[in-house]
Amino acid sequence: MIRLDEVFDILLGQSLELISCEEINNGILFISRTSSNNGVATRIKKLENLDPMPKHAITVALGGSVLSSFYQSEPFYTAFHIACLYPRVDLTEAEMLFYCYVIEQNKYRYNYGRQANRTLKEILVPSYDELPDYINKINTKPVFKKNPLSTTKPSINTENWKWFKYEEIFDIRKGFYNKKPEENSLGDIPFIGATDSNNGITSFHDLDTIIKSTKTGEGQNAKIEEKLFDSNCITVSNNGSIGYAFYQPSQFTCTHDVNPLYLKSHKLNQYIAMFLCSLIEKEKYRWAYGRKWRPVRMPNSLIKLPATKEGQPDWDFMESYIKSLPYSACL
């Protein structure tokens, strides 16, 4: 193992403010301190007085989501507190991705607000000679098509948005208070739990097992209609990983720690659902410290949505916006 600065030249990014840049669809990548979307916050117009950072680099967040590390295969600009790592010898894309993984394994060192500005260079990583042989056998080509469904991206202006109660927008159902059925890996009915990942799915089951399952594993059973929920809805965790929202494209069963939401006045699709899920998850912070977002509380909760001139949710805008985003063709 050797120090990171023995493998990479470590440069500080440009420290730009996004508010001072012009966002455009096909512009230069703008890398921020986020832990998602490969670090990309948006794309901006090329600056006249500043060249982008060269491609084939690793960007590392020094603050915010500290040590979130991503490989950049095209030129980019950066926000504040981003380090840009360039290999001192030729490295393949797969090898760069491996170093991203190794760097992120040190995140635990930076809890409680500690930043990595001074210590990033001291992190220990494998030398070139210590890299595993299997790395370059891994296919790093994208599996999904990046192109959006639409080349026209509507601009977001939240001044025209309107607050709605959840009960105005959604038919809020209760999950089913039942013992989790025995798992069947060959089953085709997902069980939605109070988790923050995998689209809320914690296991799969077959219909016969779900029919026979009971709250305690024995005794009185409930009707299958109470256990199964129709597709084309959004499930929201009301306990555990509270506030995580996922679109459910198929029939499912779930725990009572999940609220299934069905649109009242419009037919839901995957594009509108992705827009709504993002907004719902913005409310997670309201349910910290053990508060639960049970169906009795959710109806009076508020959600701010794009609105038409008539004051109704602008479903067309929501769908058009999601279709304009990269990878929307994969939804």
N, C-alpha and C positions, 0 to 999 in steps of 0.2 A: 504494500500500500504506500502511496505517495501523496503529497499535498496536491490539491486541485490546481494551484497555480503552476505546478510542474507539468501538467497535462494541457492546460489552456492558458491563453492570454486573456485576462479578465479586464474588460473595459466597462466603463459606466455608460449607460444609455443617455439619450438626449435630454431627459427630464422635461418633456413637453407637457403643456396643459391642454387637454382635449377641447376645452371651451374656446381656445384660441385657434383651433384648427377647423377646416371645412370638411365635413363628412361627405363622402361620395361612394357609390356602390362599388366601383372598380378601382378604387384608390390604393394607396400603400397601407399595409397592415399597421395598426396602432396597438402596441403591446402594453398591457397594464399589469397590475399586481394581483390579478384574479387567479383563481385556481382552476378555472374551466375554460373551454373553448380555445385550447392551445395558447392561452394567455391573450387572445385577441379581443379587444374591446369593440373595435369597429375598423373601418378603412377611411383614410383621409386623403385629401388632395396633396400632391407633392409640393413641398415647400420650396420657394424660390432660392432661399438663402441657406438651405440645409439639406444635404444628401441623406438618404436613408442609410441605416446600418446594413452592411453586406449580409447576404444570405449564408446558409450553412453555419448557423450559430445556435447556441443554446441560450435562451433567456431565462434568468432566475430572479424571482421576486425577493428583494432584500427587506421589504416591509409588507404590511398587509397579510396576504397569504404567503408567509415567509417560506422560501425554498421551493415554491411551485416552479417547476422547471419544464421547459418545452423546446422542442427542436423547431427552428424556423428555416423553411426551405425556400423562402423568397425574402427580398429586402423588406425592411420594417423600420418604423419609428417607435420610440418608447415614451412612456410616462415616467414619473419620478421613481427613484429607487428600484431600477431594473439593471441587473448586471448582464453583460453580453459576453459569452464565452466563445472563443475561437480556438480550434485545436492547433497545437504546435506542430503536429505531423498530420498526414492525411488520415482521416477517419471516415468510414462509411456512414450512411444515414442510420443504419442499424446500430452501429457502435455509439453514435451520438445519442440515440434514444436510450441505450443502456446506461450511459452516464447520467442522463436525466433521471432515470430510476434510482441510481446510486445516490445522487445528490439529495433527492427527496426523502431517502431513508434517514436523513439527519434532521428532519423537521422537528422531532421531539425535543431537540436541543434549544428550540426557539419558542417555547411557551411563554405565557405571561408578558407578551408585548416586546420580547427581545428581538432585535433586528439583526440582520446578517451582514451589514455594511462592512464591518471590520474583520469579521472572522470567516467569511465565505472562502477566502483563499486558503485557509488552513484546514478545511475539511479533507479527510483522507479518502482517497478513491483508488481503485485498482490502476496499476500502470498499464501501458499498452500491452506489455508481454503477459499480463495477468488476465486479459479479457477472455471469457469462455469461448470455446471453438464454435458453439452452436449459434452464436449471435448472428453471423452473416448468412445463416441458413434460413433466417426468419424473413418472411415476405412483409415488407413495410409499405407496399403499395396500398392506396385507399381501397376499401371494400365497397364504399358507397359513392354514388355520384354526388359531387359537390354542387353542381349547378342548381340554381333555384328554379321553381316552376314558373316564376314571373320575373321579368327583367325590370319591372317598374316597382320601385319601393315607395310606398306612401310615407310621408313624413308624420312623425308623432308630435302632436301639440296637446298636451294634457289640460290646457286651459279650457278646451271645449269638452272635456270629459265630465261625466256626471256620476254622483254617488247613488248607488242602489242598495237596498237591503237584499240580503241573500234570498229571503223568502219571495222577493219580487222576481228574481231571476231563475231560481232553482226550486225544483221539487226535492226537498231534503229527506232522504230515507234514513232509517236506522239500520245499522249492520245487524247480523244475526248473532245473538248471544248463545253460543253453542260450543261444545268441545270440538277442537280441531279434528277433522276426520283423519283416519290413517292415510298416510301418503301413498300414492301410486304414481311412480315416475312415468308410467305409460298413459296415465289419465290425461284428459284434455280440458278439464275444468280447473282454472287457476283459483287458488285461495289467496285473497288479498288481505295482508296484515298491516299492522302499524309500523311499517318500515320506511326507510328513506331511499331505497334503491330498488333496482330490478322491476321497475314499474309497479311496485307494491306487492309483487308476487313472492310468496314465501314457500309455496309448494304447489303440486298438481294432484288432482284426485279424479276418480271415476264416479259416475252418477250413482251407481249402486251403493258405494261406500257412503256417499253423502246422504242418501236416503236413510240408511240404517243408523247413522251417527246421531247421538243425543248429547245433551248438555253435560251429563255426568259420565257418559259411556254406557249407561244402562237406564232402564225405566222408560217413562213416557217420551215419545218422540214428537217432533213437530212436522207439519206438512212440508213437502219439498218446495212448495211455492214460497214459503217463508225463508228458505235457505238459499235459493238461487236468485240472482239479480240479472236483469236484462243488460245487454251490451249497450254501447254508445252512451257512456256516462263518464263522470269524473269521480274518482274516489279520493277522499281526504282523510288523513289520519287525525283522529280526535284525541288520541292518547299516545304515549310512547314518542315516536318521531312526529310530533304534532305539526300539522300544517302542510305536510308533504302531499302533493296532489298529482294524480296520474290518470291518463285517459285509458279507459277500458274498452277495447274494440270487440270483445267477445263476452259471452255469458260467464258469470263467475259466482263464487261463494266467498264469504268474508267473515271477519271477526266483528264484534260490536264496537271495536275500537276504530272503525272506519265508517265514514258517512258517504254513501253513494249519492251523487248529485245529478239530477236530470233537468235539462233545460225545459222551461215551461212554455215559452212562446216561439221557439225556433228549433229547427232540427240541428242537433249537434253533429259536427264532423271533426276529424283529427286536427284540422288547422285551427278552427275556433277553440277547440279544447286546449291546444298548446298555448294559445294566447291566454286563456283563462287560468290554466295551471300556473303560469308564470306570475300572474297577479295574485292568485290565492296564496302562493308560497311567500309572497312579500309580507304576509301577515303573520308569519311564524313567530316573530319576536313578541307578539302580543300574548302568546300562550306559554311563556316560559314559567319556571318555578312551580311546576306541577299543575297549572291550570289546564283543564280539559275543554276541548271544543266540541262538546256533545251536541246532538241535534236540538236540545232545548235552548242552547245558547246561540247556535249558528243563525237561525232565522233573522235575528236583529243585527247581526254583524253587517258591516258595510263593505262594498267593493266598488271601486271607481273604474268606470268603463267608458270607452269612446261612445259618444252619443250622436244621434241624428238631430236635425233641426227640430224634429218633433219631440225630442227628449227621450227617445227609445234607444236601447243598445244598438250600436252600429255593427251588426254582425258581418256585413260585407267588408268593412274596413279591417276587422280582426282577421278574417280569412285572407284578404289580399296581402296584409302585412306579413303573415307567416309564410305565405307562398313566395314572398320576395326574398326570404332568407336562404343562405346556403344550406344545402342538404334537404330542403323542403320536399324535394322529389322522393325522398326516402321514407316520408311519413306514411 
